[in-house]
């Protein structure tokens, strides 16, 4: 739902291609057929031929979902297929396709082209299986999910995370609005009621009231040094200063920092090897860096209407 929220203009929608079993998708197609820019391809994520035919190298994000019900008796094997599919995609080599391996003048170092840089998001049934995605955490048994690099970089989600987030609404009822905006893209109570009754997503008449409802807050990733707050993209600027300026000048609410890891800054010019982590609600004294991206809730502006049309 966040990828097809009504406050996103048609030109900004990302084309979604589903790779999987046609029989399973046919059972779910009545829920997807009314959504724009969605295609389906018969195949398997374990087949490299299907992945290359899909041109997975050009994708913005690869999301891996498992349709099998996990077995609590064997939690280690519950996420076996989805983890193997992720490791299969990570190990695919795309750079060597463009190399002249018959050249006798220069030696080709294939280790330089193994990192394909495909961003992957996994939905794990058991958070303990996250250690199989990182070599540094392979032999750690009792590590918590939120302390692992795959979780901090946004590569892994566990099915119990949303349940823990909903418990926060017991202490702060206003947190439900923020969670709804982040998780569902701002779904209304009417839409949630329609989905609960099994009506699904169906088309309807466009009225001035329904079109006006699209002009609401949206989540955006802002490149700090290319934004109107580029003056804060200097060493020494505090996050509290940016937070106050964004609220005061444009009514933008900053909720986190998307930061480049220290060891990746040497290759910052190469977008394929960048690895970033999310710093949610950082401390006021946190110092900003020139390579930081800001995750924020942005107000609707009149210029967005011209862009949509």
N, C-alpha and C positions, 0 to 999 in steps of 0.2 A: 503493500500500500504506500509506503513512503516514496517509492520510485514512480508511482502514478497518482500522486496527490494532485488535486484539482488546482492548487496554487502554483503548480509548475507549468510554464507555457509549453505548448506542443513542440516548439523548436528546441527546447531544452531537454526534452525527454530522451533518455538513453534507450537505444534499441536493445531489447532483451531477446536472446536466442536460447531456447531450452534444448538441451541434449539429453536424451534418455529413452526409455521404453515407450513406444507408441500406445500400448494398451493402458499403461498407467496414466499417461497424459490425456488420453481420450476420456477417462472417467472424470478428470478434473477440468476438462476444457470448457465446460459450461460456466465455470467461475472466471475464466481468463479470456474468453472470446470477445468480450466487449471492451477490453483494454487495448489501447493503441500501441503500435510498434512492438508486437510480440510475434516471434516466429518459433517453429519447432523443427528439430532435426533428429531423425532416428539414428541412434548410436549408443555408445557407452563411453563414459569418461575414462575407462581403463584402456580403451583402444587409442593408441597414438595416431593411427590413421584418421579416425574420426575427429580427433582434436585438431589435427593439422588441416583437415578439410573445413573445419569450423573457423579456422584462422584464429585460434585462441591467443596467439601472440599479440593480436591487435585489440584484445578486449580491455575494457577499463577495469573490470573486476570479475573474477571467477568465483561463483558461489556454489559450494558443494552441499547438497542436502541428501539425507538418507531417508528412504521410504519404509525401511524395516523397523519394526518395533524392537527396542532393545531388550535383551535378556538380562535380568538382574542377577541371575546365577553366575554369569560370566561377563562382568563389566569390562574386562580387558579386551574381549573379542566383540563387544557390542559395536564399537566404532571401527572395526577392522577395515571394512571396505572403503569407508569415506577417508580414512587416513592413508590407505594405500593409493587411492585416487589422487590425493593431494601430493604425496611423494612422487607419484608418477608424473604429474604435471611439472613439479619443481625440477625434476631431473631431465626434462626434455631439452634438447639442444637445438636452437634455431640459428645461431650465428654461423655454424659450420656449413649451412646450406649455401652460403654466399662466398665461401672460401675456395680458393683454387688449390686443392690438395695435391695436384700433380706438379706444382711448382717446385723446381729443384734449387732455386736461388735462395729461398727463405724457408725457414722451418716454422711450421704452424703450431702454436701452443693452444691446444683445445681447452685447456683449463681456463683460459681467458674468456671463453664464450659460453661457459656452462651456466652462468647465472642468467636465466631468461627474464627475470624481473616481472613475472606475472603475479599480480596481487590476488591472493586467495583468501576466502572466508569460509570457515567450516562451522557446521552445527553439530556439536558433540553431544551425545546422550549422557556421558559421564565426564565430568571435568578432570578427573584423574588421568584420563588418556591424553591430555595435552602434552605430556612429557615426551611422547613419541614424535612430536613435530619439531623438537629442538634438540640438537645433539648435546648441548650443554646441560640439559635437564633430563636426559634419557634415564639416568641411574638414580634419580631422586624420587622417592616414593611418596613422601608426605608433603609435597609442595602444594601450596594453595594456588588456585587458578589465577587470581588477580596479581600474583607475584611473578608470573611467567611472561616471557617476552612475546609469545604468540598472542596472548590476551591483551597485553599493553599496546601492541601494534595493530590491534583490530583484526587479526587473522583468525581468531577462534571465539566462538560463542557457545555457551552451555545452556541447556534448556531450563535450568533452574535459576538463571540470572533474572529473568523477568519476574519470577515469583518473589525474589528478594527485593526487587525494586518496588513492587506493589506494597510490600510491608511498610515502606517509608511513608505511604499515604496515611497510615494510622496516626503518625505523629505530626504530619503536615498535609492537610487536605489539598492545599494549593499545588503540591508536588504532582498531583494527578494530571493537571493541565500540561505541565512541562513534559511528563512522561508520554502523554498522548501525542504531543507534537513531535517528539523525537521518534517514537516507535511507529505510529500510524500516519504521520504526516498531517495531523490535525483532523482526524475523523470526528464527525459530529455524532451526537447521541442517536439521531434518526438513522444514520448509516449503520451504526452498531446494532440497533434494533432490527433493521432490515436483514443484516447478515445473520443475526441470531435466529431469526425466523426462517432462514433458508432461502430467502428471495435472491440472494446473490447481488452482483453488480449489474444493474440493468439501465438502459438508457431512458431518458425522459425528456420532458419539455424544458427548454431554457427560458427562464424568466429573469427579469432584472434583479430579483431578489437572489436567485441562485447564482447568477454571474457575479453579483456583489460579494457573495460569500467566499469567492476565490481570492479576494484581495485581503489576505491575512498573512500572518507571520510565517516565515519559512526558515529552514536550517541551511546555512551556507558555510563553506570553507573559504576563508579570506586569506589571500597571500599578503602578509603584513607589509612587505616592502613595496608592493604594487598597489596598495590601497591608499585611501585618503589619510590614513594614519601612518604613513611611511616614516614620519619623524620619530616614531617609537621603535623603529627597526634598527636600533643602535644599542650597543652594549652599555648597560647601565640604566636603561629605561625600565621602570617597574610595571608589572601587570596591573597594579591598582590604578596607575596613571592612564593606561589604555582603557581600562574598564570604565572609568569615570568619563573620559573624553568621548567614548563611543555612545554611552547613554545620553550625554549632554548634547552632542552634535547631531546625531542621527537616530537616536532611540534604539540603538543596536545593543543587544544583551550578549556579552561574551561569556561562554560557558566552559571553554577549555582551550588548551594549546596543543597543536599537532606539531611535535618537535622532532627534528632530525637528530639521530643518535650521533654521539661524538665521533665514533669510529667511521661514520659514513660521510663526514663533512669533507674529507679529501676528494670524494667522488661526487660532490654535490652538483656538478655540472652535468653528470650523467643521470637522467631521470630513471633509468632502468634499474639502478642499484640502490636507490634511496630507500632507507628503512626509517620510518617515523613511529613514534609512540604518542599516545594521547595522555595529556595531563589534565584531568578533569577538575574543575574548580580549584585552580592552583592558589597558593597563598598570595596575599597582597604584595609581599616583598619579593616574589619571584621575578628574576631579571629576564627580560625578553632578549631574544637573539635574532640576528638579521634573517636567518633562514626559517623562522617560525611561521606557521600557518595558524590562523585563529578560527575556531569553531564558534559560530554565533547565531543567535536568532535575529533575523533581519526583518525590519518593517517593510510593508508593501509601499511602493512609490508609484507616482503617476507615470514615470518612464517605463515601468514594467508593463503597463497596459499597451503602450505603443509597440513594445517588443513582442507581446503576445499576438497582437494583430498583424 
